[in-house]
Amino acid sequence: MSDLNELLPLMMKGTLVTIQIAVISILLAIVMAGVATALRAAPYRAVRWAGNVYVEVFRGTSLLVQLFWLFFVLPLPPFNVQLTPFTVAIVGLGLHYGAYGSEILRGALRSVPGGQYEAALALNMPAAARLRRIVLPQAMINALPPATNLMIELLKGTSLVSLITLSDLTFRARQLDEATFKTAEVFGLTLLIYFVLAQVIVAVMRVFERRVSSHVAIRRTVPRAAS
């Protein structure tokens, strides 16, 4: 077990766990960002208050403490809710970064020029169609760059789940370090893996951003061509 080459499969297994947690947490964060933004824009004060409480609590407290709370406190009375470490990691990361995502989405929606809303209203466009065809495509262009940064932050935040007994990349790196005493090599490789995963997120989001931008450009040119 002292040979680093023999222990590398353990690190690859940890990388797979990290990828699974990151992907599912990103999806949950996207859902929570949308839900929280809708709640905060609701016409009812109580609903807006609930959305604001969610955002401020999860944005204003430590992610590590939130994970510990879900892992150690929820199983105790009066909650008596037992979650697996994997579930705790996904819920904790998704809720935490979903709160930040709500702020990004809210800012992106506000960045859409007011004239766009007025033009849609002048055309008697229904609210759902107005949101789907005019507001969201333009807001997405402004939201995607900061959303990419937030996804990378979430990926790096997955390193904290090793503290709730999950065998992720960071957990496996510590095991390798203790078994081989090759600290520089082990953690150097760990940094490289996190960097590669972050670049994959950047590449995927750039492709998505180009497609959204071209879609919006087509929508803008079609009316001019028709006129």
Buried (B, 14 or more C-beta within 10 A) or exposed (E): EEEBEEBBEBBEBBBEBBBBBBBBBBEBBBEBBBBBBEBBEBEEEEBBEBBBEBBEEBBEEEBBEBBBBBBEEBEEEEEEEEBEBBEBBBBBBBBBBBBBBBBBBBBBBEEBEEEEBEEBEEEEBEEEEBBEEBBBBBBBBBBBBBBBBBBBBBBEBBBBBBBBEBBBBBBBBBBBBEBBEBEEEBBEBBEEBBEEBBEEBBEEBEEBBEEBBEEBEEEEEEEEEEE
